């Protein structure tokens, strides 16, 4: 399976409210040596915010930045939207 297929599966799982399964798939993808792209990061960050897991979203955001994806307006906007919509994030 390639990164595009994983991104599609991540999006479907997150949209169905199965972020725990999406995180498991994320870790499986990493174990198989695939490097996530900004689409995958944005999808999972968005799913975590919608689940109310702000800590998980921020942890993934920090990982995203550490991997060198500093200039992604899409993921940055996902973070801003998650913060604005979420009532649980402080």
PyMOL commands that set and color helices and strands:
alter all, ss='L'
color gray80, all
select helices_A, chain A and resi 3-15+19-31+38-51+54-66+73-85
alter helices_A, ss='H'
color red, helices_A
deselect
rebuild
show_as cartoon
